[in-house]
Amino acid sequence: YLLLKEAATIFGRNLYVGERRPINNGDSQATLSDFKYFTYADTLRMVESLGRALDQEVDVPVSHYEQEGSSTPPKPLRVLGIWSRTRMDWRLLDFAANYRGIVTVPLYDTLGEQSVKHIVQQTKMQVLAAEGSKLDAALRLKKEGFPLKAVISFDEPTKEQEEAFAEAGVCLYHQEKLRRRYLTIADTKTPEELVPSLDDICTIIFTSGTTGLPKGAVHTNGSMLSFVGSYLTSCNRMQVRVGDSTLSYLPLAHIYQRGVELVVTLLGIRVAYYSGDMLRLAEDVQLSKPSVFIAVPRVFNRISGKINAGIRQKHPFVQWLAAKALDAKKHKYQQNPSAISSFFPDLLFRNIRASMGGNIRTVCVGSAPMDAQQLLELQMYLSTVICEGWGMTETGISFLQHSNDSSKGTIGGPLASTEFKVVSLPELQYDATANPPRGELLVRGHSLMKEYFLSPERTKETIDEDGWLHTGDVVEIQPSGAVKIIDRAKNVFKLAHGEYIAPERLENIYSNSRWVEQIFVYGDSLEAALVAIVVPASAEVRKWAEKNNKGGEPYSTLLSDAALKKEIVQDLEVLGRQQLKGFEIIKAVFLTEEAFTPENGLTTPTMKLVRHAAKKRFLKEIRELYAGLNASK
């Protein structure tokens, strides 16, 4: 809150936050307006009025906790859950809660019912803010015995919903009406002035849960602000500036987007909140025209796939021309990293850049590793700087590449508040003293979480007595000193002949295939080869069917076609031979229509593959793939 207050003092009249509103009756498929923005000064007033409403009307209660093995009970907290996609209301409420010393607990909008109940129960949450689509689920929580006393709706509730909540004994508020009322009523008393401390708990961010129920990372005001200070004292590595603009569409429930928005707030940057529909993201980009774009690999993979698919549909001469222009631009950039633009290639690729709004100048990609070659090509197509970063729920954003660094596939170096070291993992044959050094990444610094909520044993397992947090990420130190993520230590496995496999790295590479929408690489310790479960690009499958006189066959039948599988395996082999070892080549695939999503439990809310769930779901198919390979020997 004090960061926003400082920014409003400096940039009061500058535009800050904006959103699109439905033009007709709140229908999700309605025509949406253009972005309407509010100044920094207006935003501060809205936040303070909402904070007064939280104190004087909603009256967020104090929850008390007990902790096993501790004679001293944990500090009581006023807890407010936020269960919604990213939107402007989310950002306003988060600031307002911090203004009044209330601890926010974000819940991913795609979170499963079991995880939601776990978080609500562990935090003893009594007040929950939610978008309209979550109101029925919130009411079910109350009916199942959870102690909800009040729900704040980001969307205007229906009369039926108001009656149902009243019958259940839950106060239901509409956030916008609350905010407007406390902005205008004359008898609003000025709340008690709070003096926040850097050690005060700001938020409890629950992990996305790749290995079971999510754990709550407790972050203080100090750890949340650490990234802001670290970024500003680390040479502004992305070269953002006052007057820039960005589009917020990644989950605010994740520390990545939340940390980014704190930085852009203090730098006077305009933030447009997307419409809430990923199918409309391209439209949001066109209207908001961001100069700073924050991305994750799954978004960039889609963008890259569309670009390459578009080029493949052009005349062969145009394809040849595009390839030559791309190669020429790569060569020029690698000779001179400041040469982002190049006249002829930029003229040829101008429509690609226009598809991103036309103003894009700098990009940060994080959350998961991405293939280096794909990143370089995207940078050439878009004529923009692309920086890679790294962080975790437990660490905040800790590493960020400098815009002047022309290498791809690394996360650069640590930010100002972060120390790091690499330790050997002999059981996985990673040696921190070898050349190049490889091992587990350990970090220490002000951005680290305080602890896991009510979980002292898990905290001790993760943060050692010297304050080093064991990330579980396997890294390699480059000759330049930059850090490269190889994989997660727990994901690495061994094949029958003793070769170690880092599956996430392979999945990033194989995702470059035009056939691949999603991929799960699997290897069995009793087998000598890799297999994969592939969600294929449906457009490519349909084109293959037409070309092979099978256009009339059902899609499910096509996915079982041995000739199609053979062609996809051959394409993956060609791709793999360019940069992988022989034992890293996929030998067989199973094709599925079933996308990997949070709803079916195959990915986390941040779209990370849940490997144990994928193995369980496709175990029968995996066994059949190995049986087929063994029979053909």
N, C-alpha and C positions, 0 to 999 in steps of 0.2 A: 504493500500500500504506500509506504513512504517513497518507494522508487517511482510509483505513478505520480505521487504528489510533487516530487522533484521535477519529473518530466513535464508536468502541467505548468510548473513555474517557468520552465525554459521554453516550452513549445506550445503554450496555452492556446493560440489561435490556429495552430497547425491541425490538419485533419489526422485523426488517429484510427478509430475503429469504424467499420461499416459492414452492412449486410444487405441482402436482397429480401424483399418481403413479397408474399403472394398477393397478386392483384385481386383475385376473386375468392373470397370466403375460405382461405386457408387450405384449400384442396392441394394435396401433395403434388398433383400433376398440373397445378395452376400455372398460368403465366406469371413470371416473376419480374419484379421491377429491376431497374439498374441498381447499383450499389448506392446506398445512402450512408454518408459518413458523419461522424460526430467529432468535434475538436477534442483536444486533450483536456481543455478546461471543462467542456460539457461532460466528458467521460468521468472526470473526477467528481463532479456534482452528482452524477447518476450513482456512482459507487458509494458516495457518502450517504445519499438518501436511502439506498438499499441497505447499507450497514445499520442505519438507525432503525429500519424496519425489522432487521434480524434481531436487534436488541429489544425493541419496544413492543413489537406485535408478535412475531414468530417466537421470540424468547427461547433461543436454542439452549436446552438444559445442559447441565454438567453431568458427565458419566464418570463413574468410579470403577476402578479396575483392580484385579488381583493377579499376582504373578507367582507361579509355582517356584519354590526354592528361594523366595525372597521375603525377608522379614519386613522390608520397607515397601509398602504398596506404591505402584506407579502413580505419577501425578494425574489428578483428575483432569479431564479435557471436555471442552465443548466441541462436539463433532458434527460436521455437516457433510452428508454424502452428496455427490453430484453424479447422476446417472444419465448421460446424454452424449450424443455426438458433439463434435466441436461446433461451437456457435458463439455469437457475441454475448448472449446471456450467460454462458459458462464463464467467459473471461470476466464479466462484470461482477458476478457472484463470488468468484474466487478472490478478487481484490477486496470486495466488501467484507467477506468473512475475515480476511487478514486484518482489515481495518478494525474489526471488533474482537480480535484475539480468538477467533474460531478456527479450529483445525479442519481443513477440507480433506475428504476422502473420495478421490475420483473412482468411478466404476466405468470400465469400457462399455460402450453402448452395445457391443457384441458379446458381452460376458455371459457365460452360461448360468443357469438358475442355481446350481450347486455352489458355484464360486460366489455369486451375489449373496446367498444366504450365509456363507462362511464369513464374508467381509462384514456384513451387517451385524452378525452375531458377535464376532470378535471385538469389533469397535464399540459395541453397544449403541449403535446408531439410532437416534430418536427422531432426527429431522433429515429428510431426503429431498433434494432438488432433482427434478427429472423432466425430460421432454415428454410431450403428450403421449407418444407411443409407449411409454413405460408406465403410465399411470395405472393401468389394469394390473400389471405385475406388482407394482408397489402396494396396491390394495390387497393382493393375494398374500403378500408378506405379513400384513397386519392380521389378516384372517387366520394365518398359520401360527400366530402367537408372537411374532416379532414386535418389539415395543415402539413402533412408529407412532409419534404424536402429531407430527405435522409433515405435509408434503408441499413443496413449492414447485408449481408447474411452469415450465418455460413457455408452454403454449396455453392458450385460453381453454380452460376445461369446459366440457359440455354440461348442460344442466343435469343430465343423468349421472355424470361422474361426480358432480358436487353433492348430489343426493346420496350416492353410494358411499362416499367418504364420510359424510356427516353421519350416516347410519352406523358406520364402523367406528365412529368416535375419533376420526382423524381430521384435523384442520387442514383444509386445502386452500392454498393461495395461488394467485396468478402473479408471477414475478413482476411483470411490467406494471400491473395495477398497483402492487405494493410500492414499487419504486416511484411511480408518478405521485402516489398519495403522499409519500413522505418527502417528496421534492416540493410539494406545493402547500401542504397544510400549515397553517400559521402557528399551531400550538405544539409543533414538534420541538421537544426539548433537546438541547445539545447534549449528546452522550458524554459520559465520563471520558476524559482524555486518557488514553492508554499509552504507556511508554514501552514499546516493544523492545525485546532483547534479541540479539543474534542467536542466543541459545534457546529461545522459545520455539516450540514445535509449530511448524507452519503447515505441514501436510503429511499424510500417510499414503504413500503410493504403493499399491499392491502390484507385485510382479505379474507378468502375463501367464505364468503357470505352465511351463513346458514339462515340468516333472511332478505335477500334482497340484494340490491346492495352492493358491497364490500366497506369498509372504508379504507382509506390510513393511516397506522401507520407510523409516521415520526420518523425515528431513526437517531441519530447523530453518529459521529465517536466514541464518548464516550460510548453510550449505546451498540453499536455493539462490542466494545472491552471489555466491562464490563464482559461478560461471560468468555472471555479468562483469564482475571486477577482473576476473582472469582474462576474459576476452578483450576488455578495453586496455589491459596492460600487456597484451600479447600482440601488439602491432596491428589490431583490427584486421585479422588474417583474411577475411572475406572482402575487405575494402568496401563495406557498406557505408552509407552517408545519409545525412539529413535530406529528406525529400524522396528517399527511396520508398518503394511500396512492396508488399508481399501478400501472398494469399495463404490463409490459414485453413488447412483441410485435414492435416494429420491429427491423430487423437490428442486432445489436451490432457487426457488421462495418462498419457505417456510423458515422461520427464523430458524427452527430446523436444517436442513442440512447445512445451511449457517453458523450458529454459530459453529457447529461441525467442519466444515472445517477450520475456523479461528484457533481453538484450535490445530487441528492436524498439521497445517502449522507451528506453533511456536514450536511444539514438534518434528519436523523432521520426520514426518510420511509420507509414500508413499501413494498417492491417485490414484486409478485406476477408470476411468469413464466408466460406463457400456455402452453397445453397443447401447442403446436406445430402445431396444425391451425387454419387460418384459418376453417374451417367451424364451429369450436367457439369462435370469438372472442366471440360474443355470450354464450355460456354462461360463459366465463371472466370477462367483464365483470360479469355478474350475481353471480357468486360473490365476486369480489375487491372489488366496489363502490368503484372508484377515485374519489378526490376530485380528483386531478390526472390529466388524460388527455393523452397525447402522440400527435399524429396527423399524417398526411400527406394530401394532397388525395385520393389514390385511395381511402383509407378513408372520408374524409368524404363523397366523392361517392357512395359506396355507401349510407352512412347517410342522406344527403339523399334519394337516390332511393327508398329504402324508406319514408321518412317521407311523401314526396309521393305515392307509389303507394298507401300506406295511406289517405291523405286522399281520393284520387280514388275509392276504393272505397266511401266513405261516402255516405249520403243527401245529395242536393243541398243541403238546408238545413244539414246539418252542414258541408259544404264551404264554404258561404257564411259560416257562423259562424266557421269556422277562419280564413278569409281576413280577416274583419273583426277578429278577435282579434289576428292577426299584424300587421295594419296599425296597430292601436291601440298595440300593444306597441312596434313600431318607432318610432312617433312619440314616445312617452314616453321611449324610450331616447335618441333623438337630441336631445331637449330636455335630458335629464339622464342622462349616461353611468353614473351610479351606480345608476340604476333598472334593475337586472337583472331583478328580479321584478315581477310584476303579478298581482294576485289572480285575476281572472276568466280571463285567457288561460292562466295557469299551471294553473288547475283544468282547463281544457279540454285542455291539452297534457301533463297529468301522466303519462299512460302512455308518452309519448315519453321523458320524463326518466327514468322507471322502467326503460326498456329499456337505459339506460346505467348501471344499478346504483343510481340514486336518490341518490347522494352527490356527483355531479360538481359541482365548484365552479369550476375553472379549466382551460383547455385551451390547449395550444400547438400550432400547426400550422406545419410547415416542410417542407423538402426540395424544394418546387416551389411556384410561385404558384397561388392559387386564386381563383375569381371572388368579387368583393367582395359582391355581392348574395346569393350562396349562403351565404357565411360569416355575414352578418347574420341571415339567416333561421334558420340553425342555432343561432346564439346565442339567438335569441328562443324557439325551440322547447325548447332545453335549459336555459334560464335560467342560463346560465353565461358567464363571461368567456372570450372567445377571443382569444388573442394570436398574431400571426404573427411568425415569426423567419426568419433567413437565415444560411446558412453554406455552406461547401464542404469537401470532403475536405482541401483545401490550407490552409484558413483556420480551421477549427473554427467554432463558433457565434459569430458576430460582431455580429449585429443582432437586436434583440428589441423588439417593441412593448410599451408599458406597458399594464397592465390598465385604466388610467383613460382610455386613448385610444379614443374611440368610432368612429374612422374604420376602414374596412375596405379591404383591398387594398393595404396598405402593410406594410413590415417594421419600422416605427418608426425608431429611431435606433441608433447604434453603442453597444456595451457599453464599459465603462470602459477596456479595454486596446486598443481599436481606433480608429485614425485612418482617415478615408476622404476621397476626392476623386472628382470626376466629370470626365472628359476628353472632349472632342468627338470624334465619329466622322464627319468631313465626308463620307466616301464613302457613308455611310448616312443623311446629312442629319440627324444628331443634334448639336445645338449646346449645349455646356455653359454658354454665356453668354446663351442665350435665356431667355425667360420662358414656361413653366417650363424650368429647365435640364434637358437630357437628354444622356446620353452613357454611356461605359463606366465602371463602378464599379471603382475601385482602392482596395485596403485595405492597411494596414500596422499591425503591432503584435505583441504577445507570443504571440498564439494561432496565428500563421502557422507552417506547416511549416518545418523547417530547410532541406529540399531535396527533390528527387526522387531516389530511391535509385539510385545509380550512373548518373545521367543529368545531368551538369553542363550540357550544352547546353540540355536542356529546362528546367532550372532557370532559366538565364539568359533564356530566352524568356518565362518566366512572372513572375519577380521581377527588377525592374530594379535598377540600381546604387544607387538611393536607397532600396531596400527595399520599394518598392510592388509589390504582387502584382496583376497584371492579370487580373481575374476573368472577363472575356468577357461579363459580364451587362450589359445595357443598362438604365439606371434613369432615373427622372424624380424630381426633387425637388419635393415638394408645398409649398404655401404655409406649412404648419405646420412645415416642415423635415424631415418624415418622408420616407423613401425608398420609392419604388415600383418594383418590378421590372417591366420591360416585356417583355424577351425575352433570349435569348442572341444576341450579335452574329453568331455564325456561322450562326444559324438564319434571320436576316432575309434576305428575298429581294425582288426587284423584278419586277412584272408588265410586260406589253408597253408600257403607256402611262406607265411610270415611277413607279407607286405602290409604296411600300415596304410589305411585309407582315411582321408579327411573328406567326408561326404559333402559338407556344405560348399567347400571350394569346387568340387566337381559339379555340383548342381548349378552353381553360378556360371560355370563355363558352358555346360550343356543347355542352359536356358537361352543361350544365344541362337540355338537352332530354330529355324522358321517353323518347325513342327511342334515345338514345345511351348505350352502355356504354363504348366507346372510339372515338377519332376521330383520324385523321391528315389534317391540312389540307395541301394541296399547291398550288403555283402554278408555272407555267412562264414563264420570261422572254419567251417568244415568244407567249404567250397573254394575253388580257385578263381572264380570270376565274379564280376559285378552284374547285377540286374537292376532294372528300374521300373517304377510305376510312373506312367506318363499321362497327364491330362493334355491331349493334343490340341493344337490350334484348329478349331472346327473349320475355319475358312480354307485352310490348307488341305484338310481331309476331303472337303467337298470338291475342291479343284482336282485332287488326285482321282476322286471317284468319276468325275466327268471325263477326265483324260483317259481313264481305263474302262469306259463304257459301263460304269456301275452307278451312274447318277441316280437311278431309281431305287437303289437299295436303302433300307433303313440305316440310320446313323449307327445304331448299336451293332448291326451286322458288319458295317465297314470297319469298325474298331476291332473286330475279330478276324479280319482278313489277313492271312499270312503274308501276302505280297506287300500290303501296306506296312505291316510291322517290319518286314525285311528292309524296305526302303528307309524307314525311320532309323533303324539300327545302323544302316550303312551311312546315313547322314551324320548320326552321332559319332560314328567311328572316324569319319573324315574330320569332323570338328575336333575330336579328341586327339588325333594324331598330330595336330598342329602344335599342341602345347602340353600333352600329358604323356605319362609313361604307359607302356603296354598293358600293365595290370590295372590301370585306371580306366580302360576302355569298357564301355557297357556292351555286354554280349547278347542280352535279350530284354525285351520290354513287354509289359502288359499295358494296354491302352484302356483308359476309363473315362466315362463321361462325368464322373463324380468329381467336382472341383474340390480342392482342399480349402475348407473354410472354417471359421470359428464355430459356426452353427453345427457342423458335423464333428467337431472336436479334432480335426486334422491339422488345424493351425491355431495359434494363440490369437488374441485380439489384435496383436501387432503383426499378424501374418507370418509368424515364424512356425516352421513345420514342427509338429509334435511327433517325434520319431516313433516313440513307443506306441502311440495311437495308430500311426500309419502302418506300422508293422502288424499290429493286431488286426486292423481292418483288412489288409491285403495279404495275410499270411498264406491263405489257400492259393492265391495267384502266384505268390513268390515261390512256393513249393513246386507248383506246376512249371514255372520257368526253369528252375534248377533241374527238374526231372527231364524236361525237354533237352536241355543242354547236355546232361549226362548221357541221355539215350543216343545223342548224335555223335558221341565221341568214337 
